[in-house]
Amino acid sequence: ADTLPKRYFVKTKGKKSKVLRDTKLSRGKVHHKFDELEIVVVSFENSTDVSDFESLGYDESDMERDYPRFIAGLRGSASENRNLQGQQMPAGLKMVFENNFPSSYPTKVYKQLCIIDSGFDSDHPDLSGIGVTSGDGRSTEYDGCSHGTHVAGTIVAENNGFGALGIYPGAPITVVKVFSGSNCGYSYSSSMVAAANACYNKGARVINISAGGTGYSSTEESAYYNLRQKGVLIFAAAGNNGNSQLFYPAAYASVISVAATDLSYNRASFSNYNNRVDIAAPGVGIYSTIHGGYASWAGTSMACPHAAGVAYRLWNEFPNCSSNQVQTAMISTARDLGSSG
């Protein structure tokens, strides 16, 4: 991550126009403006430009690193077989519903869900009937690495007699694309915050973030705190380092951190574990949609949409509940796998 272009959160302190002007004078680029936080996000081509910017009256107390963020999925087996002869009940759903998949689901959506990821393949036969809204007005259609499509399938793949099946089949979703390329590439914490704000502005009250990174940012933490105070449930992947390292944004107190289990309810070997983990969900051998077919993938990326999908479905079954009540209901009724973390 240290070799990637560096971005910074800059505190405006009531002087936003000065920060914008000084960025231009220092040959920098402005990426985002977070007026609620009094923050402008900027980047510079080299250390000389950073020094020139700092010489205009900025120091470490005014600037904070905007860290790169990456997807939290591990590739597994892929199949181009569209399985048109039958529909598979993914193993993850069997675990989530204790082999007792509900015979009905909410037909009216009161609380929207947003996926921040690599896009969405709306031409996939298991997703073609899904109502999709772009959170930021930009195209979500091309998903070069299929990560976002796999996440979406776990949540909303249609109950149509073939392929996969989602936790809340056929439900509409909002999508914001922050990753691109055949390997999903990278994004920044600021871009994910901007995406989360866009999700909220489009009406989403459940957000799935199957991505993150190890760099802590107080600005990022404040942004997610503000969204949580507005009643948004934010689910994020706990990370795939297989150790106790904190992975952000999952490790922030206002975000629900989702670890991964295998199909025997054991902690997946790759899943991070720490005192910030709130809940665990199936994350090994997860069968879902990808461009051109289906695949079984692993990762806390795959665990996260199981938790977010349950919240999405549960909240629309009981739309008068508060976000705190939904979160409490999920955690208190989850299977107890032992000590927390």
MARLUMLO-449200 format. One record per residue (C-alpha): chain; residue in one letter; x, y, z; residue number from 1. Coordinates in pm, whole numbers, plus 32768, in hexadecimal, padded with zeros to 4 digits. Each point is the difference from the previous one (the first is absolute). Layout:
mol: A type: A east: X north: Y up: Z seq: NUM .
...
This chain:
mol: A type: A east: 8000 north: 8000 up: 8000 seq: 1 .
mol: A type: D east: 8126 north: 80EA up: 803E seq: 2 .
mol: A type: T east: 8056 north: 7FFB up: 7E8C seq: 3 .
mol: A type: L east: 7EA8 north: 807F up: 7F99 seq: 4 .
mol: A type: P east: 7FBA north: 8173 up: 7FC5 seq: 5 .
mol: A type: K east: 7FD1 north: 80B3 up: 814C seq: 6 .
mol: A type: R east: 7EC5 north: 80BD up: 8055 seq: 7 .
mol: A type: Y east: 7FBA north: 80DC up: 812B seq: 8 .
mol: A type: F east: 7ED8 north: 8075 up: 80CC seq: 9 .
mol: A type: V east: 8038 north: 8175 up: 8038 seq: 10 .
mol: A type: K east: 7F42 north: 80BE up: 810D seq: 11 .
mol: A type: T east: 7F6B north: 813E up: 7F74 seq: 12 .
mol: A type: K east: 7FC3 north: 80A8 up: 8153 seq: 13 .
mol: A type: G east: 7F05 north: 80EB up: 7F60 seq: 14 .
mol: A type: K east: 80F0 north: 805A up: 7EE6 seq: 15 .
mol: A type: K east: 7F96 north: 7F10 up: 7EEF seq: 16 .
mol: A type: S east: 8046 north: 80F7 up: 7EE5 seq: 17 .
mol: A type: K east: 8166 north: 802D up: 807D seq: 18 .
mol: A type: V east: 803D north: 7E87 up: 8007 seq: 19 .
mol: A type: L east: 7F7A north: 7FDD up: 7E9F seq: 20 .
mol: A type: R east: 80D5 north: 8122 up: 7F86 seq: 21 .
mol: A type: D east: 813C north: 7F81 up: 80AE seq: 22 .
mol: A type: T east: 7FCB north: 7EA4 up: 7F70 seq: 23 .
mol: A type: K east: 7FF7 north: 8092 up: 7EA3 seq: 24 .
mol: A type: L east: 8133 north: 80D7 up: 8043 seq: 25 .
mol: A type: S east: 80BA north: 7EC6 up: 8071 seq: 26 .
mol: A type: R east: 7F9D north: 7F40 up: 7EC6 seq: 27 .
mol: A type: G east: 7F1A north: 7F1B up: 80C7 seq: 28 .
mol: A type: K east: 7EB3 north: 7F65 up: 7FAC seq: 29 .
mol: A type: V east: 7EBA north: 8015 up: 80C4 seq: 30 .
mol: A type: H east: 7F40 north: 7EB6 up: 8016 seq: 31 .
mol: A type: H east: 7EEA north: 8036 up: 80FD seq: 32 .
mol: A type: K east: 7F67 north: 8111 up: 80D6 seq: 33 .
mol: A type: F east: 7F5B north: 7F98 up: 8146 seq: 34 .
mol: A type: D east: 7F60 north: 813F up: 807D seq: 35 .
mol: A type: E east: 7F5D north: 7F57 up: 812D seq: 36 .
mol: A type: L east: 815A north: 7F9A up: 807B seq: 37 .
mol: A type: E east: 80AC north: 813F up: 7F86 seq: 38 .
mol: A type: I east: 80EB north: 7F2B up: 7F32 seq: 39 .
mol: A type: V east: 808D north: 8011 up: 7E9F seq: 40 .
mol: A type: V east: 80AF north: 7ED0 up: 7F6B seq: 41 .
mol: A type: V east: 8131 north: 804D up: 7F2C seq: 42 .
mol: A type: S east: 8126 north: 7F50 up: 7F5E seq: 43 .
mol: A type: F east: 8152 north: 806A up: 7F79 seq: 44 .
mol: A type: E east: 80E6 north: 7F69 up: 7EFA seq: 45 .
mol: A type: N east: 813B north: 8003 up: 80D3 seq: 46 .
mol: A type: S east: 8098 north: 8062 up: 814F seq: 47 .
mol: A type: T east: 806F north: 8153 up: 7F79 seq: 48 .
mol: A type: D east: 7E98 north: 805F up: 7FBA seq: 49 .
mol: A type: V east: 7F9D north: 7F8B up: 815D seq: 50 .
mol: A type: S east: 8113 north: 80DA up: 8096 seq: 51 .
mol: A type: D east: 7F8D north: 8128 up: 7F32 seq: 52 .
mol: A type: F east: 7E9F north: 7FD0 up: 8084 seq: 53 .
mol: A type: E east: 8077 north: 7FE3 up: 8168 seq: 54 .
mol: A type: S east: 80CC north: 813F up: 7FD8 seq: 55 .
mol: A type: L east: 7EB9 north: 80BD up: 7FC9 seq: 56 .
mol: A type: G east: 7FA3 north: 7FC9 up: 816C seq: 57 .
mol: A type: Y east: 7FB1 north: 7E90 up: 8037 seq: 58 .
mol: A type: D east: 8098 north: 7F00 up: 80EB seq: 59 .
mol: A type: E east: 7FB7 north: 7EA4 up: 8088 seq: 60 .
mol: A type: S east: 7EDD north: 8080 up: 80CE seq: 61 .
mol: A type: D east: 7F55 north: 8075 up: 7EC0 seq: 62 .
mol: A type: M east: 8044 north: 7ECF up: 7F25 seq: 63 .
mol: A type: E east: 7FB0 north: 7E90 up: 802A seq: 64 .
mol: A type: R east: 804B north: 7EDF up: 7F15 seq: 65 .
mol: A type: D east: 7EE3 north: 7F86 up: 7F2A seq: 66 .
mol: A type: Y east: 805B north: 7E8F up: 7FF5 seq: 67 .
mol: A type: P east: 7FCB north: 7F0E up: 7EE0 seq: 68 .
mol: A type: R east: 7EED north: 7EFD up: 801E seq: 69 .
mol: A type: F east: 7FE8 north: 7EA9 up: 7F5E seq: 70 .
mol: A type: I east: 7EF8 north: 7EF4 up: 7FD0 seq: 71 .
mol: A type: A east: 7FF8 north: 7EEA up: 8104 seq: 72 .
mol: A type: G east: 7FB6 north: 7ECF up: 7F2A seq: 73 .
mol: A type: L east: 80C7 north: 7EC9 up: 7FA7 seq: 74 .
mol: A type: R east: 7FC2 north: 7F64 up: 7EAE seq: 75 .
mol: A type: G east: 7F93 north: 7E97 up: 7FED seq: 76 .
mol: A type: S east: 7F6B north: 7F1A up: 7EFD seq: 77 .
mol: A type: A east: 7F3D north: 809C up: 7EE2 seq: 78 .
mol: A type: S east: 7F06 north: 7F5D up: 7F1A seq: 79 .
mol: A type: E east: 7F77 north: 8083 up: 7EBA seq: 80 .
mol: A type: N east: 7EDF north: 7F09 up: 8020 seq: 81 .
mol: A type: R east: 7EC6 north: 80CE up: 8030 seq: 82 .
mol: A type: N east: 7F5E north: 7ED3 up: 80A7 seq: 83 .
mol: A type: L east: 7EBA north: 803D up: 7F49 seq: 84 .
mol: A type: Q east: 7F7E north: 7EA8 up: 8060 seq: 85 .
mol: A type: G east: 7FDB north: 8051 up: 816E seq: 86 .
mol: A type: Q east: 8037 north: 80F8 up: 8116 seq: 87 .
mol: A type: Q east: 8106 north: 7FC9 up: 810B seq: 88 .
mol: A type: M east: 7FC2 north: 8061 up: 8167 seq: 89 .
mol: A type: P east: 8153 north: 809B up: 8057 seq: 90 .
mol: A type: A east: 809F north: 7F67 up: 8136 seq: 91 .
mol: A type: G east: 8017 north: 8158 up: 809D seq: 92 .
mol: A type: L east: 7E87 north: 802A up: 7FF6 seq: 93 .
mol: A type: K east: 7FCD north: 7EA9 up: 8099 seq: 94 .
mol: A type: M east: 80D7 north: 8070 up: 8124 seq: 95 .
mol: A type: V east: 7F5F north: 8156 up: 8023 seq: 96 .
mol: A type: F east: 7EA0 north: 7F70 up: 8005 seq: 97 .
mol: A type: E east: 805E north: 7EBF up: 80B9 seq: 98 .
mol: A type: N east: 7F87 north: 7F2F up: 7ED6 seq: 99 .
mol: A type: N east: 7EA8 north: 809B up: 8021 seq: 100 .
mol: A type: F east: 7FEC north: 8100 up: 7EE8 seq: 101 .
mol: A type: P east: 7EC9 north: 80DB up: 8025 seq: 102 .
mol: A type: S east: 7EE4 north: 7FB8 up: 7F11 seq: 103 .
mol: A type: S east: 7FB7 north: 8172 up: 7FD3 seq: 104 .
mol: A type: Y east: 80B5 north: 814B up: 8018 seq: 105 .
mol: A type: P east: 7FA3 north: 8170 up: 8017 seq: 106 .
mol: A type: T east: 7F5E north: 8078 up: 7EBE seq: 107 .
mol: A type: K east: 8015 north: 8170 up: 8056 seq: 108 .
mol: A type: V east: 8153 north: 80A0 up: 803D seq: 109 .
mol: A type: Y east: 8005 north: 8112 up: 8108 seq: 110 .
mol: A type: K east: 8174 north: 7FFC up: 804C seq: 111 .
mol: A type: Q east: 80F0 north: 8000 up: 7ED8 seq: 112 .
mol: A type: L east: 8151 north: 7F4D up: 7FEA seq: 113 .
mol: A type: C east: 8136 north: 8086 up: 7F53 seq: 114 .
mol: A type: I east: 8133 north: 7F3F up: 7F8D seq: 115 .
mol: A type: I east: 814C north: 80BB up: 7FE4 seq: 116 .
mol: A type: D east: 80D9 north: 7F28 up: 7F21 seq: 117 .
mol: A type: S east: 8076 north: 7FC1 up: 7E9A seq: 118 .
mol: A type: G east: 7EB6 north: 8022 up: 7F49 seq: 119 .
mol: A type: F east: 7EDE north: 7F1F up: 7FA3 seq: 120 .
mol: A type: D east: 7FC0 north: 7F1A up: 7ED6 seq: 121 .
mol: A type: S east: 7E94 north: 804F up: 7FB4 seq: 122 .
mol: A type: D east: 8005 north: 7F13 up: 7ED3 seq: 123 .
mol: A type: H east: 8036 north: 7ED0 up: 80DA seq: 124 .
mol: A type: P east: 7ECA north: 7F20 up: 7FE3 seq: 125 .
mol: A type: D east: 7FE8 north: 7FE7 up: 817B seq: 126 .
mol: A type: L east: 8011 north: 817B up: 802A seq: 127 .
mol: A type: S east: 7F5B north: 808B up: 7EC8 seq: 128 .
mol: A type: G east: 7EB6 north: 8040 up: 80B2 seq: 129 .
mol: A type: I east: 809B north: 80BF up: 8120 seq: 130 .
mol: A type: G east: 7FAE north: 8170 up: 801D seq: 131 .
mol: A type: V east: 8151 north: 80B0 up: 8013 seq: 132 .
mol: A type: T east: 8040 north: 816D up: 8056 seq: 133 .
mol: A type: S east: 8151 north: 80A5 up: 7FD6 seq: 134 .
mol: A type: G east: 8057 north: 80A6 up: 8146 seq: 135 .
mol: A type: D east: 80DA north: 810F up: 7F68 seq: 136 .
mol: A type: G east: 7F66 north: 8020 up: 7EA6 seq: 137 .
mol: A type: R east: 8121 north: 7F51 up: 7F51 seq: 138 .
mol: A type: S east: 7FEB north: 7EBA up: 7F44 seq: 139 .
mol: A type: T east: 800A north: 7EC3 up: 80D0 seq: 140 .
mol: A type: E east: 7FD3 north: 7F14 up: 7EDB seq: 141 .
mol: A type: Y east: 815E north: 7F7C up: 7FBE seq: 142 .
mol: A type: D east: 8090 north: 7F26 up: 8112 seq: 143 .
mol: A type: G east: 8159 north: 7F9F up: 7F84 seq: 144 .
mol: A type: C east: 805A north: 7F22 up: 8127 seq: 145 .
mol: A type: S east: 7EA0 north: 7F7D up: 8054 seq: 146 .
mol: A type: H east: 8034 north: 8047 up: 8173 seq: 147 .
mol: A type: G east: 7ED6 north: 80E9 up: 8020 seq: 148 .
mol: A type: T east: 7F2A north: 7F13 up: 7F33 seq: 149 .
mol: A type: H east: 805A north: 7EDF up: 80E6 seq: 150 .
mol: A type: V east: 7FAB north: 80CF up: 8133 seq: 151 .
mol: A type: A east: 7EB6 north: 806F up: 7F66 seq: 152 .
mol: A type: G east: 7F9E north: 7E9C up: 7FA6 seq: 153 .
mol: A type: T east: 8026 north: 7F90 up: 8168 seq: 154 .
mol: A type: I east: 7F04 north: 8107 up: 8066 seq: 155 .
mol: A type: V east: 7F03 north: 8016 up: 7EE3 seq: 156 .
mol: A type: A east: 802F north: 7EE8 up: 7EFC seq: 157 .
mol: A type: E east: 7EA4 north: 7FB3 up: 7F80 seq: 158 .
mol: A type: N east: 7F26 north: 7ED9 up: 8062 seq: 159 .
mol: A type: N east: 7FCB north: 7F90 up: 7E98 seq: 160 .
mol: A type: G east: 8040 north: 7E8B up: 8000 seq: 161 .
mol: A type: F east: 816A north: 8009 up: 7F8B seq: 162 .
mol: A type: G east: 8157 north: 8075 up: 806B seq: 163 .
mol: A type: A east: 8039 north: 8093 up: 8158 seq: 164 .
mol: A type: L east: 7F12 north: 8091 up: 8101 seq: 165 .
mol: A type: G east: 801E north: 8138 up: 80D4 seq: 166 .
mol: A type: I east: 7FA1 north: 8048 up: 8168 seq: 167 .
mol: A type: Y east: 7EFD north: 80FD up: 7F89 seq: 168 .
mol: A type: P east: 7FB5 north: 7F84 up: 7E9E seq: 169 .
mol: A type: G east: 7FAB north: 8105 up: 7EFC seq: 170 .
mol: A type: A east: 8012 north: 812A up: 80EB seq: 171 .
mol: A type: P east: 8078 north: 814B up: 7F6F seq: 172 .
mol: A type: I east: 815B north: 8085 up: 8050 seq: 173 .
mol: A type: T east: 80CB north: 813D up: 7FE1 seq: 174 .
mol: A type: V east: 8165 north: 7FD9 up: 7F7F seq: 175 .
mol: A type: V east: 812E north: 80E5 up: 800C seq: 176 .
mol: A type: K east: 8132 north: 7F91 up: 7F3E seq: 177 .
mol: A type: V east: 8151 north: 8054 up: 809F seq: 178 .
mol: A type: F east: 80D8 north: 7EDF up: 7F80 seq: 179 .
mol: A type: S east: 8051 north: 7FAC up: 7E97 seq: 180 .
mol: A type: G east: 80D7 north: 7F28 up: 7F21 seq: 181 .
mol: A type: S east: 8024 north: 7E88 up: 7FDE seq: 182 .
mol: A type: N east: 80A6 north: 7FE7 up: 8157 seq: 183 .
mol: A type: C east: 7F17 north: 8102 up: 80A3 seq: 184 .
mol: A type: G east: 8123 north: 80F3 up: 8035 seq: 185 .
mol: A type: Y east: 7FEE north: 80E7 up: 812B seq: 186 .
mol: A type: S east: 7F40 north: 8128 up: 8084 seq: 187 .
mol: A type: Y east: 802D north: 80F5 up: 8121 seq: 188 .
mol: A type: S east: 7F52 north: 802D up: 814C seq: 189 .
mol: A type: S east: 7F83 north: 8154 up: 7F87 seq: 190 .
mol: A type: S east: 7F60 north: 7F69 up: 7ECA seq: 191 .
mol: A type: M east: 7F52 north: 7EFB up: 80D4 seq: 192 .
mol: A type: V east: 7F84 north: 810D up: 80EF seq: 193 .
mol: A type: A east: 7F7F north: 80C7 up: 7ED6 seq: 194 .
mol: A type: A east: 7F55 north: 7EC1 up: 7F84 seq: 195 .
mol: A type: A east: 7F62 north: 7FC1 up: 8155 seq: 196 .
mol: A type: N east: 7F7C north: 8164 up: 800A seq: 197 .
mol: A type: A east: 7F75 north: 7FD1 up: 7EA1 seq: 198 .
mol: A type: C east: 7F55 north: 7EBF up: 8073 seq: 199 .
mol: A type: Y east: 7F5D north: 80BB up: 811E seq: 200 .
mol: A type: N east: 7F92 north: 811D up: 7F20 seq: 201 .
mol: A type: K east: 7F57 north: 7F02 up: 7F1B seq: 202 .
mol: A type: G east: 7F3D north: 7F75 up: 8125 seq: 203 .
mol: A type: A east: 80D3 north: 7ED3 up: 8064 seq: 204 .
mol: A type: R east: 7FF8 north: 7FA4 up: 816F seq: 205 .
mol: A type: V east: 80CD north: 7EC0 up: 7FE5 seq: 206 .
mol: A type: I east: 815A north: 8010 up: 7F60 seq: 207 .
mol: A type: N east: 80E3 north: 7EDD up: 7F9F seq: 208 .
mol: A type: I east: 8178 north: 8043 up: 7FE9 seq: 209 .
mol: A type: S east: 80C0 north: 7EC3 up: 7FA9 seq: 210 .
mol: A type: A east: 8149 north: 80BB up: 8002 seq: 211 .
mol: A type: G east: 80F0 north: 80BF up: 80DB seq: 212 .
mol: A type: G east: 8167 north: 8032 up: 8068 seq: 213 .
mol: A type: T east: 80E9 north: 801B up: 812A seq: 214 .
mol: A type: G east: 802E north: 817A up: 8011 seq: 215 .
mol: A type: Y east: 7F3C north: 80B6 up: 8110 seq: 216 .
mol: A type: S east: 7F67 north: 8155 up: 7FB8 seq: 217 .
mol: A type: S east: 7F4D north: 80D8 up: 80FF seq: 218 .
mol: A type: T east: 7F4F north: 80B3 up: 7EE2 seq: 219 .
mol: A type: E east: 7F7E north: 7EB9 up: 7F74 seq: 220 .
mol: A type: E east: 7F95 north: 7F94 up: 815B seq: 221 .
mol: A type: S east: 7F3D north: 8144 up: 802F seq: 222 .
mol: A type: A east: 7F54 north: 7FD6 up: 7EB0 seq: 223 .
mol: A type: Y east: 7F7D north: 7EA6 up: 8055 seq: 224 .
mol: A type: Y east: 7F9F north: 8072 up: 815B seq: 225 .
mol: A type: N east: 7F2A north: 8112 up: 7F66 seq: 226 .
mol: A type: L east: 7F51 north: 7F06 up: 7F1F seq: 227 .
mol: A type: R east: 7FC0 north: 7F15 up: 8121 seq: 228 .
mol: A type: Q east: 7F67 north: 811F up: 80C5 seq: 229 .
mol: A type: K east: 7F14 north: 8033 up: 7EDB seq: 230 .
mol: A type: G east: 7F81 north: 7E9C up: 8028 seq: 231 .
mol: A type: V east: 80D3 north: 7F4E up: 7EFA seq: 232 .
mol: A type: L east: 8079 north: 7E9B up: 803A seq: 233 .
mol: A type: I east: 8159 north: 7FDB up: 7F65 seq: 234 .
mol: A type: F east: 808F north: 7EA1 up: 7FD3 seq: 235 .
mol: A type: A east: 816E north: 7FD5 up: 7FA1 seq: 236 .
mol: A type: A east: 80ED north: 7EDB up: 7FCD seq: 237 .
mol: A type: A east: 80E8 north: 7FB9 up: 8127 seq: 238 .
mol: A type: G east: 8128 north: 7FB0 up: 7F1B seq: 239 .
mol: A type: N east: 80B4 north: 7ECE up: 7F78 seq: 240 .
mol: A type: N east: 8154 north: 8011 up: 80AA seq: 241 .
mol: A type: G east: 7FB4 north: 7EDF up: 80E9 seq: 242 .
mol: A type: N east: 8077 north: 80BE up: 8133 seq: 243 .
mol: A type: S east: 7F8A north: 8101 up: 80FD seq: 244 .
mol: A type: Q east: 805A north: 812E up: 7F2C seq: 245 .
mol: A type: L east: 7EF7 north: 810F up: 7FEF seq: 246 .
mol: A type: F east: 7F64 north: 8035 up: 7EAB seq: 247 .
mol: A type: Y east: 7F4B north: 8144 up: 7FB3 seq: 248 .
mol: A type: P east: 7EEB north: 806C up: 7FE3 seq: 249 .
mol: A type: A east: 7F8B north: 7EBD up: 80AA seq: 250 .
mol: A type: A east: 80C5 north: 804C up: 813D seq: 251 .
mol: A type: Y east: 7F51 north: 814D up: 8042 seq: 252 .
mol: A type: A east: 7F02 north: 7FF0 up: 811B seq: 253 .
mol: A type: S east: 7EE7 north: 8083 up: 7F23 seq: 254 .
mol: A type: V east: 8036 north: 7EEC up: 7EFB seq: 255 .
mol: A type: I east: 7F92 north: 7E96 up: 8027 seq: 256 .
mol: A type: S east: 8136 north: 7F2A up: 7FCA seq: 257 .
mol: A type: V east: 7FBA north: 7EB1 up: 7F57 seq: 258 .
mol: A type: A east: 80F2 north: 7EDC up: 8023 seq: 259 .
mol: A type: A east: 7FEB north: 7EBD up: 7F37 seq: 260 .
mol: A type: T east: 7FB5 north: 7E9A up: 8063 seq: 261 .
mol: A type: D east: 8029 north: 7EC2 up: 7F38 seq: 262 .
mol: A type: L east: 7EDD north: 7F17 up: 7FBA seq: 263 .
mol: A type: S east: 8033 north: 7F54 up: 8151 seq: 264 .
mol: A type: Y east: 7FD6 north: 8143 up: 80C7 seq: 265 .
mol: A type: N east: 8175 north: 8019 up: 8047 seq: 266 .
mol: A type: R east: 80BE north: 8144 up: 7FCD seq: 267 .
mol: A type: A east: 8084 north: 8003 up: 7E9E seq: 268 .
mol: A type: S east: 817A north: 7FE6 up: 8001 seq: 269 .
mol: A type: F east: 8025 north: 8148 up: 7F40 seq: 270 .
mol: A type: S east: 7F09 north: 80CB up: 80CE seq: 271 .
mol: A type: N east: 807E north: 8114 up: 80E2 seq: 272 .
mol: A type: Y east: 7FA0 north: 7FE2 up: 816E seq: 273 .
mol: A type: N east: 8007 north: 8118 up: 8102 seq: 274 .
mol: A type: N east: 7F29 north: 80AF up: 8102 seq: 275 .
mol: A type: R east: 7F62 north: 80D8 up: 7EF3 seq: 276 .
mol: A type: V east: 7F53 north: 7EDB up: 7F53 seq: 277 .
mol: A type: D east: 7E87 north: 8011 up: 803A seq: 278 .
mol: A type: I east: 7F7C north: 7ED1 up: 7F48 seq: 279 .
mol: A type: A east: 8073 north: 7EE1 up: 7F23 seq: 280 .
mol: A type: A east: 7F5E north: 7F75 up: 7EC8 seq: 281 .
mol: A type: P east: 8047 north: 7EF4 up: 7EFA seq: 282 .
mol: A type: G east: 8132 north: 805B up: 7F30 seq: 283 .
mol: A type: V east: 8086 north: 7EBC up: 7F6A seq: 284 .
mol: A type: G east: 7F81 north: 7F59 up: 7EC3 seq: 285 .
mol: A type: I east: 7EFC north: 810E up: 7FC5 seq: 286 .
mol: A type: Y east: 7F49 north: 7FBC up: 7EBB seq: 287 .
mol: A type: S east: 7F83 north: 8139 up: 7F52 seq: 288 .
mol: A type: T east: 7FED north: 80C1 up: 7EBC seq: 289 .
mol: A type: I east: 8128 north: 8077 up: 7F30 seq: 290 .
mol: A type: H east: 801B north: 8086 up: 7E9D seq: 291 .
mol: A type: G east: 7FA3 north: 7EE3 up: 7F17 seq: 292 .
mol: A type: G east: 7F98 north: 7F07 up: 8109 seq: 293 .
mol: A type: Y east: 8039 north: 7FA4 up: 8169 seq: 294 .
mol: A type: A east: 8120 north: 7FC5 up: 80ED seq: 295 .
mol: A type: S east: 8049 north: 7F85 up: 815E seq: 296 .
mol: A type: W east: 80E1 north: 8100 up: 80A8 seq: 297 .
mol: A type: A east: 8083 north: 8038 up: 815F seq: 298 .
mol: A type: G east: 804F north: 8130 up: 80D3 seq: 299 .
mol: A type: T east: 7F72 north: 80EA up: 8101 seq: 300 .
mol: A type: S east: 7F81 north: 80AF up: 7EC5 seq: 301 .
mol: A type: M east: 7F19 north: 7ED9 up: 7FD2 seq: 302 .
mol: A type: A east: 7F9D north: 7FF4 up: 8170 seq: 303 .
mol: A type: C east: 7FA3 north: 8170 up: 800E seq: 304 .
mol: A type: P east: 7ED5 north: 7FF2 up: 7F10 seq: 305 .
mol: A type: H east: 7F68 north: 7EE1 up: 80C7 seq: 306 .
mol: A type: A east: 7FEC north: 80E5 up: 812E seq: 307 .
mol: A type: A east: 7F96 north: 8133 up: 7F3A seq: 308 .
mol: A type: G east: 7F02 north: 7F30 up: 7F41 seq: 309 .
mol: A type: V east: 7F61 north: 7F80 up: 8142 seq: 310 .
mol: A type: A east: 7FE8 north: 8164 up: 8083 seq: 311 .
mol: A type: Y east: 7F64 north: 8070 up: 7EB8 seq: 312 .
mol: A type: R east: 7EFD north: 7EEE up: 8008 seq: 313 .
mol: A type: L east: 7FBC north: 8018 up: 8176 seq: 314 .
mol: A type: W east: 7FD4 north: 8179 up: 8000 seq: 315 .
mol: A type: N east: 7F03 north: 7FED up: 7EE7 seq: 316 .
mol: A type: E east: 7F40 north: 7EF4 up: 80BB seq: 317 .
mol: A type: F east: 7FF6 north: 80EA up: 812C seq: 318 .
mol: A type: P east: 8022 north: 815D up: 7F6A seq: 319 .
mol: A type: N east: 7F91 north: 80B2 up: 813D seq: 320 .
mol: A type: C east: 8132 north: 7F85 up: 80BB seq: 321 .
mol: A type: S east: 8127 north: 80E7 up: 8035 seq: 322 .
mol: A type: S east: 8159 north: 7FB6 up: 7F77 seq: 323 .
mol: A type: N east: 8075 north: 7FB3 up: 8163 seq: 324 .
mol: A type: Q east: 7EE8 north: 7F05 up: 802D seq: 325 .
mol: A type: V east: 8058 north: 7F51 up: 7EBA seq: 326 .
mol: A type: Q east: 8170 north: 7FEC up: 805E seq: 327 .
mol: A type: T east: 7FB1 north: 7F82 up: 815D seq: 328 .
mol: A type: A east: 7F0E north: 7EFA up: 7F79 seq: 329 .
mol: A type: M east: 8106 north: 7F7A up: 7F0E seq: 330 .
mol: A type: I east: 811A north: 7FEA up: 80FC seq: 331 .
mol: A type: S east: 7F2F north: 7F7C up: 8121 seq: 332 .
mol: A type: T east: 7F61 north: 7EEA up: 7F31 seq: 333 .
mol: A type: A east: 813B north: 7F96 up: 7F45 seq: 334 .
mol: A type: R east: 8090 north: 7EAA up: 8050 seq: 335 .
mol: A type: D east: 80FB north: 801D up: 811C seq: 336 .
mol: A type: L east: 814F north: 7F7A up: 7F84 seq: 337 .
mol: A type: G east: 80C2 north: 8047 up: 813D seq: 338 .
mol: A type: S east: 80D3 north: 8126 up: 8070 seq: 339 .
mol: A type: S east: 7FD1 north: 8144 up: 7F41 seq: 340 .
mol: A type: G east: 80EF north: 8071 up: 7EF2 seq: 341 .
